[in-house]
Amino acid sequence: MDTNFYEQVYEIARLIPKGRVTSYGAIAKSLGAAKSSRMVGHAMAYAGTAEPKVPAHRVVNSSGLLTGRFHFDPPEAMEELLRKEGVEVKNDKVLNFKKVFWNPLEEINFD
């Protein structure tokens, strides 16, 4: 486990505003590791043990699917957390994905 990479992923994920989502790939690109979206997924699988807390429910796949739901207990918790923030979900997929998508490359000043 690359804890330094995981911590960088968590730092980005903590910046995702309530009611918005981003993708594994968008986080990977923002870290200069565009081909590491699966590693971002692995990091999210362990996000429940990170301090401070990581809003892992706001990270979905590039189509808006809640592919990380199985790392929640129960799996439906991911959808419930998103709904509480006003994100519409149907059939394990974020509706209006482009509208609620938060792109770290556009939103964070990396200078």
Phi and psi restraints in degrees (range 20) as a CNS / XPLOR table:
assign (resid 1 and name C) (resid 2 and name N)
       (resid 2 and name CA) (resid 2 and name C) 1.0 -89.3 20.0 2
assign (resid 2 and name N) (resid 2 and name CA)
       (resid 2 and name C) (resid 3 and name N) 1.0 90.0 20.0 2
assign (resid 2 and name C) (resid 3 and name N)
       (resid 3 and name CA) (resid 3 and name C) 1.0 -63.0 20.0 2
assign (resid 3 and name N) (resid 3 and name CA)
       (resid 3 and name C) (resid 4 and name N) 1.0 -33.1 20.0 2
assign (resid 3 and name C) (resid 4 and name N)
       (resid 4 and name CA) (resid 4 and name C) 1.0 -64.0 20.0 2
assign (resid 4 and name N) (resid 4 and name CA)
       (resid 4 and name C) (resid 5 and name N) 1.0 -45.5 20.0 2
assign (resid 4 and name C) (resid 5 and name N)
       (resid 5 and name CA) (resid 5 and name C) 1.0 -62.4 20.0 2
assign (resid 5 and name N) (resid 5 and name CA)
       (resid 5 and name C) (resid 6 and name N) 1.0 -44.3 20.0 2
assign (resid 5 and name C) (resid 6 and name N)
       (resid 6 and name CA) (resid 6 and name C) 1.0 -59.1 20.0 2
assign (resid 6 and name N) (resid 6 and name CA)
       (resid 6 and name C) (resid 7 and name N) 1.0 -43.7 20.0 2
assign (resid 6 and name C) (resid 7 and name N)
       (resid 7 and name CA) (resid 7 and name C) 1.0 -62.9 20.0 2
assign (resid 7 and name N) (resid 7 and name CA)
       (resid 7 and name C) (resid 8 and name N) 1.0 -37.7 20.0 2
assign (resid 7 and name C) (resid 8 and name N)
       (resid 8 and name CA) (resid 8 and name C) 1.0 -64.8 20.0 2
assign (resid 8 and name N) (resid 8 and name CA)
       (resid 8 and name C) (resid 9 and name N) 1.0 -41.0 20.0 2
assign (resid 8 and name C) (resid 9 and name N)
       (resid 9 and name CA) (resid 9 and name C) 1.0 -60.6 20.0 2
assign (resid 9 and name N) (resid 9 and name CA)
       (resid 9 and name C) (resid 10 and name N) 1.0 -46.2 20.0 2
assign (resid 9 and name C) (resid 10 and name N)
       (resid 10 and name CA) (resid 10 and name C) 1.0 -63.8 20.0 2
assign (resid 10 and name N) (resid 10 and name CA)
       (resid 10 and name C) (resid 11 and name N) 1.0 -37.3 20.0 2
assign (resid 10 and name C) (resid 11 and name N)
       (resid 11 and name CA) (resid 11 and name C) 1.0 -61.0 20.0 2
assign (resid 11 and name N) (resid 11 and name CA)
       (resid 11 and name C) (resid 12 and name N) 1.0 -43.6 20.0 2
assign (resid 11 and name C) (resid 12 and name N)
       (resid 12 and name CA) (resid 12 and name C) 1.0 -65.5 20.0 2
assign (resid 12 and name N) (resid 12 and name CA)
       (resid 12 and name C) (resid 13 and name N) 1.0 -47.2 20.0 2
assign (resid 12 and name C) (resid 13 and name N)
       (resid 13 and name CA) (resid 13 and name C) 1.0 -60.6 20.0 2
assign (resid 13 and name N) (resid 13 and name CA)
       (resid 13 and name C) (resid 14 and name N) 1.0 -35.2 20.0 2
assign (resid 13 and name C) (resid 14 and name N)
       (resid 14 and name CA) (resid 14 and name C) 1.0 -66.4 20.0 2
assign (resid 14 and name N) (resid 14 and name CA)
       (resid 14 and name C) (resid 15 and name N) 1.0 -17.1 20.0 2
assign (resid 14 and name C) (resid 15 and name N)
       (resid 15 and name CA) (resid 15 and name C) 1.0 -88.5 20.0 2
assign (resid 15 and name N) (resid 15 and name CA)
       (resid 15 and name C) (resid 16 and name N) 1.0 -11.3 20.0 2
assign (resid 15 and name C) (resid 16 and name N)
       (resid 16 and name CA) (resid 16 and name C) 1.0 -65.4 20.0 2
assign (resid 16 and name N) (resid 16 and name CA)
       (resid 16 and name C) (resid 17 and name N) 1.0 121.0 20.0 2
assign (resid 16 and name C) (resid 17 and name N)
       (resid 17 and name CA) (resid 17 and name C) 1.0 -67.6 20.0 2
assign (resid 17 and name N) (resid 17 and name CA)
       (resid 17 and name C) (resid 18 and name N) 1.0 153.8 20.0 2
assign (resid 17 and name C) (resid 18 and name N)
       (resid 18 and name CA) (resid 18 and name C) 1.0 -57.8 20.0 2
assign (resid 18 and name N) (resid 18 and name CA)
       (resid 18 and name C) (resid 19 and name N) 1.0 141.2 20.0 2
assign (resid 18 and name C) (resid 19 and name N)
       (resid 19 and name CA) (resid 19 and name C) 1.0 82.0 20.0 2
assign (resid 19 and name N) (resid 19 and name CA)
       (resid 19 and name C) (resid 20 and name N) 1.0 6.9 20.0 2
assign (resid 19 and name C) (resid 20 and name N)
       (resid 20 and name CA) (resid 20 and name C) 1.0 -127.1 20.0 2
assign (resid 20 and name N) (resid 20 and name CA)
       (resid 20 and name C) (resid 21 and name N) 1.0 161.4 20.0 2
assign (resid 20 and name C) (resid 21 and name N)
       (resid 21 and name CA) (resid 21 and name C) 1.0 -136.0 20.0 2
assign (resid 21 and name N) (resid 21 and name CA)
       (resid 21 and name C) (resid 22 and name N) 1.0 159.7 20.0 2
assign (resid 21 and name C) (resid 22 and name N)
       (resid 22 and name CA) (resid 22 and name C) 1.0 -136.5 20.0 2
assign (resid 22 and name N) (resid 22 and name CA)
       (resid 22 and name C) (resid 23 and name N) 1.0 178.0 20.0 2
assign (resid 22 and name C) (resid 23 and name N)
       (resid 23 and name CA) (resid 23 and name C) 1.0 -114.3 20.0 2
assign (resid 23 and name N) (resid 23 and name CA)
       (resid 23 and name C) (resid 24 and name N) 1.0 162.7 20.0 2
assign (resid 23 and name C) (resid 24 and name N)
       (resid 24 and name CA) (resid 24 and name C) 1.0 -57.3 20.0 2
assign (resid 24 and name N) (resid 24 and name CA)
       (resid 24 and name C) (resid 25 and name N) 1.0 -44.6 20.0 2
assign (resid 24 and name C) (resid 25 and name N)
       (resid 25 and name CA) (resid 25 and name C) 1.0 -64.7 20.0 2
assign (resid 25 and name N) (resid 25 and name CA)
       (resid 25 and name C) (resid 26 and name N) 1.0 -38.7 20.0 2
assign (resid 25 and name C) (resid 26 and name N)
       (resid 26 and name CA) (resid 26 and name C) 1.0 -64.7 20.0 2
assign (resid 26 and name N) (resid 26 and name CA)
       (resid 26 and name C) (resid 27 and name N) 1.0 -38.8 20.0 2
assign (resid 26 and name C) (resid 27 and name N)
       (resid 27 and name CA) (resid 27 and name C) 1.0 -65.8 20.0 2
assign (resid 27 and name N) (resid 27 and name CA)
       (resid 27 and name C) (resid 28 and name N) 1.0 -45.4 20.0 2
assign (resid 27 and name C) (resid 28 and name N)
       (resid 28 and name CA) (resid 28 and name C) 1.0 -58.6 20.0 2
assign (resid 28 and name N) (resid 28 and name CA)
       (resid 28 and name C) (resid 29 and name N) 1.0 -46.2 20.0 2
assign (resid 28 and name C) (resid 29 and name N)
       (resid 29 and name CA) (resid 29 and name C) 1.0 -61.0 20.0 2
assign (resid 29 and name N) (resid 29 and name CA)
       (resid 29 and name C) (resid 30 and name N) 1.0 -40.3 20.0 2
assign (resid 29 and name C) (resid 30 and name N)
       (resid 30 and name CA) (resid 30 and name C) 1.0 -65.8 20.0 2
assign (resid 30 and name N) (resid 30 and name CA)
       (resid 30 and name C) (resid 31 and name N) 1.0 -22.4 20.0 2
assign (resid 30 and name C) (resid 31 and name N)
       (resid 31 and name CA) (resid 31 and name C) 1.0 -94.7 20.0 2
assign (resid 31 and name N) (resid 31 and name CA)
       (resid 31 and name C) (resid 32 and name N) 1.0 5.4 20.0 2
assign (resid 31 and name C) (resid 32 and name N)
       (resid 32 and name CA) (resid 32 and name C) 1.0 74.2 20.0 2
assign (resid 32 and name N) (resid 32 and name CA)
       (resid 32 and name C) (resid 33 and name N) 1.0 23.4 20.0 2
assign (resid 32 and name C) (resid 33 and name N)
       (resid 33 and name CA) (resid 33 and name C) 1.0 -130.9 20.0 2
assign (resid 33 and name N) (resid 33 and name CA)
       (resid 33 and name C) (resid 34 and name N) 1.0 58.4 20.0 2
assign (resid 33 and name C) (resid 34 and name N)
       (resid 34 and name CA) (resid 34 and name C) 1.0 -51.8 20.0 2
assign (resid 34 and name N) (resid 34 and name CA)
       (resid 34 and name C) (resid 35 and name N) 1.0 -30.2 20.0 2
assign (resid 34 and name C) (resid 35 and name N)
       (resid 35 and name CA) (resid 35 and name C) 1.0 -90.2 20.0 2
assign (resid 35 and name N) (resid 35 and name CA)
       (resid 35 and name C) (resid 36 and name N) 1.0 11.7 20.0 2
assign (resid 35 and name C) (resid 36 and name N)
       (resid 36 and name CA) (resid 36 and name C) 1.0 -109.2 20.0 2
assign (resid 36 and name N) (resid 36 and name CA)
       (resid 36 and name C) (resid 37 and name N) 1.0 27.5 20.0 2
assign (resid 36 and name C) (resid 37 and name N)
       (resid 37 and name CA) (resid 37 and name C) 1.0 -61.8 20.0 2
assign (resid 37 and name N) (resid 37 and name CA)
       (resid 37 and name C) (resid 38 and name N) 1.0 -33.1 20.0 2
assign (resid 37 and name C) (resid 38 and name N)
       (resid 38 and name CA) (resid 38 and name C) 1.0 -66.4 20.0 2
assign (resid 38 and name N) (resid 38 and name CA)
       (resid 38 and name C) (resid 39 and name N) 1.0 -36.2 20.0 2
assign (resid 38 and name C) (resid 39 and name N)
       (resid 39 and name CA) (resid 39 and name C) 1.0 -65.2 20.0 2
assign (resid 39 and name N) (resid 39 and name CA)
       (resid 39 and name C) (resid 40 and name N) 1.0 -35.7 20.0 2
assign (resid 39 and name C) (resid 40 and name N)
       (resid 40 and name CA) (resid 40 and name C) 1.0 -63.0 20.0 2
assign (resid 40 and name N) (resid 40 and name CA)
       (resid 40 and name C) (resid 41 and name N) 1.0 -41.2 20.0 2
assign (resid 40 and name C) (resid 41 and name N)
       (resid 41 and name CA) (resid 41 and name C) 1.0 -60.3 20.0 2
assign (resid 41 and name N) (resid 41 and name CA)
       (resid 41 and name C) (resid 42 and name N) 1.0 -42.0 20.0 2
assign (resid 41 and name C) (resid 42 and name N)
       (resid 42 and name CA) (resid 42 and name C) 1.0 -63.3 20.0 2
assign (resid 42 and name N) (resid 42 and name CA)
       (resid 42 and name C) (resid 43 and name N) 1.0 -41.3 20.0 2
assign (resid 42 and name C) (resid 43 and name N)
       (resid 43 and name CA) (resid 43 and name C) 1.0 -60.7 20.0 2
assign (resid 43 and name N) (resid 43 and name CA)
       (resid 43 and name C) (resid 44 and name N) 1.0 -42.4 20.0 2
assign (resid 43 and name C) (resid 44 and name N)
       (resid 44 and name CA) (resid 44 and name C) 1.0 -64.0 20.0 2
assign (resid 44 and name N) (resid 44 and name CA)
       (resid 44 and name C) (resid 45 and name N) 1.0 -31.4 20.0 2
assign (resid 44 and name C) (resid 45 and name N)
       (resid 45 and name CA) (resid 45 and name C) 1.0 -62.8 20.0 2
assign (resid 45 and name N) (resid 45 and name CA)
       (resid 45 and name C) (resid 46 and name N) 1.0 -26.9 20.0 2
assign (resid 45 and name C) (resid 46 and name N)
       (resid 46 and name CA) (resid 46 and name C) 1.0 -103.7 20.0 2
assign (resid 46 and name N) (resid 46 and name CA)
       (resid 46 and name C) (resid 47 and name N) 1.0 5.2 20.0 2
assign (resid 46 and name C) (resid 47 and name N)
       (resid 47 and name CA) (resid 47 and name C) 1.0 -62.8 20.0 2
assign (resid 47 and name N) (resid 47 and name CA)
       (resid 47 and name C) (resid 48 and name N) 1.0 -25.1 20.0 2
assign (resid 47 and name C) (resid 48 and name N)
       (resid 48 and name CA) (resid 48 and name C) 1.0 -64.0 20.0 2
assign (resid 48 and name N) (resid 48 and name CA)
       (resid 48 and name C) (resid 49 and name N) 1.0 -18.7 20.0 2
assign (resid 48 and name C) (resid 49 and name N)
       (resid 49 and name CA) (resid 49 and name C) 1.0 -98.6 20.0 2
assign (resid 49 and name N) (resid 49 and name CA)
       (resid 49 and name C) (resid 50 and name N) 1.0 -3.9 20.0 2
assign (resid 49 and name C) (resid 50 and name N)
       (resid 50 and name CA) (resid 50 and name C) 1.0 -78.0 20.0 2
assign (resid 50 and name N) (resid 50 and name CA)
       (resid 50 and name C) (resid 51 and name N) 1.0 146.3 20.0 2
assign (resid 50 and name C) (resid 51 and name N)
       (resid 51 and name CA) (resid 51 and name C) 1.0 -128.6 20.0 2
assign (resid 51 and name N) (resid 51 and name CA)
       (resid 51 and name C) (resid 52 and name N) 1.0 133.8 20.0 2
assign (resid 51 and name C) (resid 52 and name N)
       (resid 52 and name CA) (resid 52 and name C) 1.0 -64.3 20.0 2
assign (resid 52 and name N) (resid 52 and name CA)
       (resid 52 and name C) (resid 53 and name N) 1.0 169.1 20.0 2
assign (resid 52 and name C) (resid 53 and name N)
       (resid 53 and name CA) (resid 53 and name C) 1.0 -57.0 20.0 2
assign (resid 53 and name N) (resid 53 and name CA)
       (resid 53 and name C) (resid 54 and name N) 1.0 150.5 20.0 2
assign (resid 53 and name C) (resid 54 and name N)
       (resid 54 and name CA) (resid 54 and name C) 1.0 -116.0 20.0 2
assign (resid 54 and name N) (resid 54 and name CA)
       (resid 54 and name C) (resid 55 and name N) 1.0 126.0 20.0 2
assign (resid 54 and name C) (resid 55 and name N)
       (resid 55 and name CA) (resid 55 and name C) 1.0 -78.3 20.0 2
assign (resid 55 and name N) (resid 55 and name CA)
       (resid 55 and name C) (resid 56 and name N) 1.0 67.8 20.0 2
assign (resid 55 and name C) (resid 56 and name N)
       (resid 56 and name CA) (resid 56 and name C) 1.0 -61.0 20.0 2
assign (resid 56 and name N) (resid 56 and name CA)
       (resid 56 and name C) (resid 57 and name N) 1.0 -21.7 20.0 2
assign (resid 56 and name C) (resid 57 and name N)
       (resid 57 and name CA) (resid 57 and name C) 1.0 -66.0 20.0 2
assign (resid 57 and name N) (resid 57 and name CA)
       (resid 57 and name C) (resid 58 and name N) 1.0 -16.1 20.0 2
assign (resid 57 and name C) (resid 58 and name N)
       (resid 58 and name CA) (resid 58 and name C) 1.0 -89.5 20.0 2
assign (resid 58 and name N) (resid 58 and name CA)
       (resid 58 and name C) (resid 59 and name N) 1.0 4.0 20.0 2
assign (resid 58 and name C) (resid 59 and name N)
       (resid 59 and name CA) (resid 59 and name C) 1.0 -111.9 20.0 2
assign (resid 59 and name N) (resid 59 and name CA)
       (resid 59 and name C) (resid 60 and name N) 1.0 119.4 20.0 2
assign (resid 59 and name C) (resid 60 and name N)
       (resid 60 and name CA) (resid 60 and name C) 1.0 -128.2 20.0 2
assign (resid 60 and name N) (resid 60 and name CA)
       (resid 60 and name C) (resid 61 and name N) 1.0 179.0 20.0 2
assign (resid 60 and name C) (resid 61 and name N)
       (resid 61 and name CA) (resid 61 and name C) 1.0 -81.1 20.0 2
assign (resid 61 and name N) (resid 61 and name CA)
       (resid 61 and name C) (resid 62 and name N) 1.0 176.4 20.0 2
assign (resid 61 and name C) (resid 62 and name N)
       (resid 62 and name CA) (resid 62 and name C) 1.0 -67.4 20.0 2
assign (resid 62 and name N) (resid 62 and name CA)
       (resid 62 and name C) (resid 63 and name N) 1.0 -10.1 20.0 2
assign (resid 62 and name C) (resid 63 and name N)
       (resid 63 and name CA) (resid 63 and name C) 1.0 -101.7 20.0 2
assign (resid 63 and name N) (resid 63 and name CA)
       (resid 63 and name C) (resid 64 and name N) 1.0 -2.5 20.0 2
assign (resid 63 and name C) (resid 64 and name N)
       (resid 64 and name CA) (resid 64 and name C) 1.0 91.9 20.0 2
assign (resid 64 and name N) (resid 64 and name CA)
       (resid 64 and name C) (resid 65 and name N) 1.0 5.9 20.0 2
assign (resid 64 and name C) (resid 65 and name N)
       (resid 65 and name CA) (resid 65 and name C) 1.0 -75.3 20.0 2
assign (resid 65 and name N) (resid 65 and name CA)
       (resid 65 and name C) (resid 66 and name N) 1.0 143.4 20.0 2
assign (resid 65 and name C) (resid 66 and name N)
       (resid 66 and name CA) (resid 66 and name C) 1.0 -83.9 20.0 2
assign (resid 66 and name N) (resid 66 and name CA)
       (resid 66 and name C) (resid 67 and name N) 1.0 63.6 20.0 2
assign (resid 66 and name C) (resid 67 and name N)
       (resid 67 and name CA) (resid 67 and name C) 1.0 -69.0 20.0 2
assign (resid 67 and name N) (resid 67 and name CA)
       (resid 67 and name C) (resid 68 and name N) 1.0 -18.8 20.0 2
assign (resid 67 and name C) (resid 68 and name N)
       (resid 68 and name CA) (resid 68 and name C) 1.0 -89.0 20.0 2
assign (resid 68 and name N) (resid 68 and name CA)
       (resid 68 and name C) (resid 69 and name N) 1.0 4.9 20.0 2
assign (resid 68 and name C) (resid 69 and name N)
       (resid 69 and name CA) (resid 69 and name C) 1.0 -60.3 20.0 2
assign (resid 69 and name N) (resid 69 and name CA)
       (resid 69 and name C) (resid 70 and name N) 1.0 -25.8 20.0 2
assign (resid 69 and name C) (resid 70 and name N)
       (resid 70 and name CA) (resid 70 and name C) 1.0 -74.6 20.0 2
assign (resid 70 and name N) (resid 70 and name CA)
       (resid 70 and name C) (resid 71 and name N) 1.0 -8.1 20.0 2
assign (resid 70 and name C) (resid 71 and name N)
       (resid 71 and name CA) (resid 71 and name C) 1.0 -92.0 20.0 2
assign (resid 71 and name N) (resid 71 and name CA)
       (resid 71 and name C) (resid 72 and name N) 1.0 3.1 20.0 2
assign (resid 71 and name C) (resid 72 and name N)
       (resid 72 and name CA) (resid 72 and name C) 1.0 -103.7 20.0 2
assign (resid 72 and name N) (resid 72 and name CA)
       (resid 72 and name C) (resid 73 and name N) 1.0 152.7 20.0 2
assign (resid 72 and name C) (resid 73 and name N)
       (resid 73 and name CA) (resid 73 and name C) 1.0 -126.3 20.0 2
assign (resid 73 and name N) (resid 73 and name CA)
       (resid 73 and name C) (resid 74 and name N) 1.0 105.3 20.0 2
assign (resid 73 and name C) (resid 74 and name N)
       (resid 74 and name CA) (resid 74 and name C) 1.0 -78.8 20.0 2
assign (resid 74 and name N) (resid 74 and name CA)
       (resid 74 and name C) (resid 75 and name N) 1.0 166.8 20.0 2
assign (resid 74 and name C) (resid 75 and name N)
       (resid 75 and name CA) (resid 75 and name C) 1.0 -55.6 20.0 2
assign (resid 75 and name N) (resid 75 and name CA)
       (resid 75 and name C) (resid 76 and name N) 1.0 -28.2 20.0 2
assign (resid 75 and name C) (resid 76 and name N)
       (resid 76 and name CA) (resid 76 and name C) 1.0 -68.5 20.0 2
assign (resid 76 and name N) (resid 76 and name CA)
       (resid 76 and name C) (resid 77 and name N) 1.0 -14.9 20.0 2
assign (resid 76 and name C) (resid 77 and name N)
       (resid 77 and name CA) (resid 77 and name C) 1.0 -61.2 20.0 2
assign (resid 77 and name N) (resid 77 and name CA)
       (resid 77 and name C) (resid 78 and name N) 1.0 -34.0 20.0 2
assign (resid 77 and name C) (resid 78 and name N)
       (resid 78 and name CA) (resid 78 and name C) 1.0 -60.4 20.0 2
assign (resid 78 and name N) (resid 78 and name CA)
       (resid 78 and name C) (resid 79 and name N) 1.0 -48.1 20.0 2
assign (resid 78 and name C) (resid 79 and name N)
       (resid 79 and name CA) (resid 79 and name C) 1.0 -64.2 20.0 2
assign (resid 79 and name N) (resid 79 and name CA)
       (resid 79 and name C) (resid 80 and name N) 1.0 -41.9 20.0 2
assign (resid 79 and name C) (resid 80 and name N)
       (resid 80 and name CA) (resid 80 and name C) 1.0 -60.9 20.0 2
assign (resid 80 and name N) (resid 80 and name CA)
       (resid 80 and name C) (resid 81 and name N) 1.0 -43.0 20.0 2
assign (resid 80 and name C) (resid 81 and name N)
       (resid 81 and name CA) (resid 81 and name C) 1.0 -63.7 20.0 2
assign (resid 81 and name N) (resid 81 and name CA)
       (resid 81 and name C) (resid 82 and name N) 1.0 -41.4 20.0 2
assign (resid 81 and name C) (resid 82 and name N)
       (resid 82 and name CA) (resid 82 and name C) 1.0 -64.8 20.0 2
assign (resid 82 and name N) (resid 82 and name CA)
       (resid 82 and name C) (resid 83 and name N) 1.0 -43.9 20.0 2
assign (resid 82 and name C) (resid 83 and name N)
       (resid 83 and name CA) (resid 83 and name C) 1.0 -61.4 20.0 2
assign (resid 83 and name N) (resid 83 and name CA)
       (resid 83 and name C) (resid 84 and name N) 1.0 -39.9 20.0 2
assign (resid 83 and name C) (resid 84 and name N)
       (resid 84 and name CA) (resid 84 and name C) 1.0 -61.0 20.0 2
assign (resid 84 and name N) (resid 84 and name CA)
       (resid 84 and name C) (resid 85 and name N) 1.0 -25.3 20.0 2
assign (resid 84 and name C) (resid 85 and name N)
       (resid 85 and name CA) (resid 85 and name C) 1.0 -93.7 20.0 2
assign (resid 85 and name N) (resid 85 and name CA)
       (resid 85 and name C) (resid 86 and name N) 1.0 3.0 20.0 2
assign (resid 85 and name C) (resid 86 and name N)
       (resid 86 and name CA) (resid 86 and name C) 1.0 92.3 20.0 2
assign (resid 86 and name N) (resid 86 and name CA)
       (resid 86 and name C) (resid 87 and name N) 1.0 6.9 20.0 2
assign (resid 86 and name C) (resid 87 and name N)
       (resid 87 and name CA) (resid 87 and name C) 1.0 -85.1 20.0 2
assign (resid 87 and name N) (resid 87 and name CA)
       (resid 87 and name C) (resid 88 and name N) 1.0 125.8 20.0 2
assign (resid 87 and name C) (resid 88 and name N)
       (resid 88 and name CA) (resid 88 and name C) 1.0 -83.1 20.0 2
assign (resid 88 and name N) (resid 88 and name CA)
       (resid 88 and name C) (resid 89 and name N) 1.0 132.0 20.0 2
assign (resid 88 and name C) (resid 89 and name N)
       (resid 89 and name CA) (resid 89 and name C) 1.0 -130.9 20.0 2
assign (resid 89 and name N) (resid 89 and name CA)
       (resid 89 and name C) (resid 90 and name N) 1.0 136.4 20.0 2
assign (resid 89 and name C) (resid 90 and name N)
       (resid 90 and name CA) (resid 90 and name C) 1.0 -142.0 20.0 2
assign (resid 90 and name N) (resid 90 and name CA)
       (resid 90 and name C) (resid 91 and name N) 1.0 132.2 20.0 2
assign (resid 90 and name C) (resid 91 and name N)
       (resid 91 and name CA) (resid 91 and name C) 1.0 53.1 20.0 2
assign (resid 91 and name N) (resid 91 and name CA)
       (resid 91 and name C) (resid 92 and name N) 1.0 45.5 20.0 2
assign (resid 91 and name C) (resid 92 and name N)
       (resid 92 and name CA) (resid 92 and name C) 1.0 61.0 20.0 2
assign (resid 92 and name N) (resid 92 and name CA)
       (resid 92 and name C) (resid 93 and name N) 1.0 28.8 20.0 2
assign (resid 92 and name C) (resid 93 and name N)
       (resid 93 and name CA) (resid 93 and name C) 1.0 -136.4 20.0 2
assign (resid 93 and name N) (resid 93 and name CA)
       (resid 93 and name C) (resid 94 and name N) 1.0 137.2 20.0 2
assign (resid 93 and name C) (resid 94 and name N)
       (resid 94 and name CA) (resid 94 and name C) 1.0 -70.6 20.0 2
assign (resid 94 and name N) (resid 94 and name CA)
       (resid 94 and name C) (resid 95 and name N) 1.0 125.1 20.0 2
assign (resid 94 and name C) (resid 95 and name N)
       (resid 95 and name CA) (resid 95 and name C) 1.0 -81.6 20.0 2
assign (resid 95 and name N) (resid 95 and name CA)
       (resid 95 and name C) (resid 96 and name N) 1.0 155.3 20.0 2
assign (resid 95 and name C) (resid 96 and name N)
       (resid 96 and name CA) (resid 96 and name C) 1.0 52.8 20.0 2
assign (resid 96 and name N) (resid 96 and name CA)
       (resid 96 and name C) (resid 97 and name N) 1.0 41.2 20.0 2
assign (resid 96 and name C) (resid 97 and name N)
       (resid 97 and name CA) (resid 97 and name C) 1.0 -54.1 20.0 2
assign (resid 97 and name N) (resid 97 and name CA)
       (resid 97 and name C) (resid 98 and name N) 1.0 -46.0 20.0 2
assign (resid 97 and name C) (resid 98 and name N)
       (resid 98 and name CA) (resid 98 and name C) 1.0 -64.0 20.0 2
assign (resid 98 and name N) (resid 98 and name CA)
       (resid 98 and name C) (resid 99 and name N) 1.0 -33.3 20.0 2
assign (resid 98 and name C) (resid 99 and name N)
       (resid 99 and name CA) (resid 99 and name C) 1.0 -70.3 20.0 2
assign (resid 99 and name N) (resid 99 and name CA)
       (resid 99 and name C) (resid 100 and name N) 1.0 -38.4 20.0 2
assign (resid 99 and name C) (resid 100 and name N)
       (resid 100 and name CA) (resid 100 and name C) 1.0 -98.2 20.0 2
assign (resid 100 and name N) (resid 100 and name CA)
       (resid 100 and name C) (resid 101 and name N) 1.0 0.4 20.0 2
assign (resid 100 and name C) (resid 101 and name N)
       (resid 101 and name CA) (resid 101 and name C) 1.0 -68.3 20.0 2
assign (resid 101 and name N) (resid 101 and name CA)
       (resid 101 and name C) (resid 102 and name N) 1.0 132.9 20.0 2
assign (resid 101 and name C) (resid 102 and name N)
       (resid 102 and name CA) (resid 102 and name C) 1.0 -113.1 20.0 2
assign (resid 102 and name N) (resid 102 and name CA)
       (resid 102 and name C) (resid 103 and name N) 1.0 117.2 20.0 2
assign (resid 102 and name C) (resid 103 and name N)
       (resid 103 and name CA) (resid 103 and name C) 1.0 -99.9 20.0 2
assign (resid 103 and name N) (resid 103 and name CA)
       (resid 103 and name C) (resid 104 and name N) 1.0 110.2 20.0 2
assign (resid 103 and name C) (resid 104 and name N)
       (resid 104 and name CA) (resid 104 and name C) 1.0 -57.9 20.0 2
assign (resid 104 and name N) (resid 104 and name CA)
       (resid 104 and name C) (resid 105 and name N) 1.0 -32.8 20.0 2
assign (resid 104 and name C) (resid 105 and name N)
       (resid 105 and name CA) (resid 105 and name C) 1.0 -63.8 20.0 2
assign (resid 105 and name N) (resid 105 and name CA)
       (resid 105 and name C) (resid 106 and name N) 1.0 -30.0 20.0 2
assign (resid 105 and name C) (resid 106 and name N)
       (resid 106 and name CA) (resid 106 and name C) 1.0 -91.9 20.0 2
assign (resid 106 and name N) (resid 106 and name CA)
       (resid 106 and name C) (resid 107 and name N) 1.0 -24.8 20.0 2
assign (resid 106 and name C) (resid 107 and name N)
       (resid 107 and name CA) (resid 107 and name C) 1.0 -99.0 20.0 2
assign (resid 107 and name N) (resid 107 and name CA)
       (resid 107 and name C) (resid 108 and name N) 1.0 -20.2 20.0 2
assign (resid 107 and name C) (resid 108 and name N)
       (resid 108 and name CA) (resid 108 and name C) 1.0 -110.5 20.0 2
assign (resid 108 and name N) (resid 108 and name CA)
       (resid 108 and name C) (resid 109 and name N) 1.0 136.7 20.0 2
assign (resid 108 and name C) (resid 109 and name N)
       (resid 109 and name CA) (resid 109 and name C) 1.0 -87.7 20.0 2
assign (resid 109 and name N) (resid 109 and name CA)
       (resid 109 and name C) (resid 110 and name N) 1.0 107.7 20.0 2
assign (resid 109 and name C) (resid 110 and name N)
       (resid 110 and name CA) (resid 110 and name C) 1.0 -89.2 20.0 2
assign (resid 110 and name N) (resid 110 and name CA)
       (resid 110 and name C) (resid 111 and name N) 1.0 8.0 20.0 2
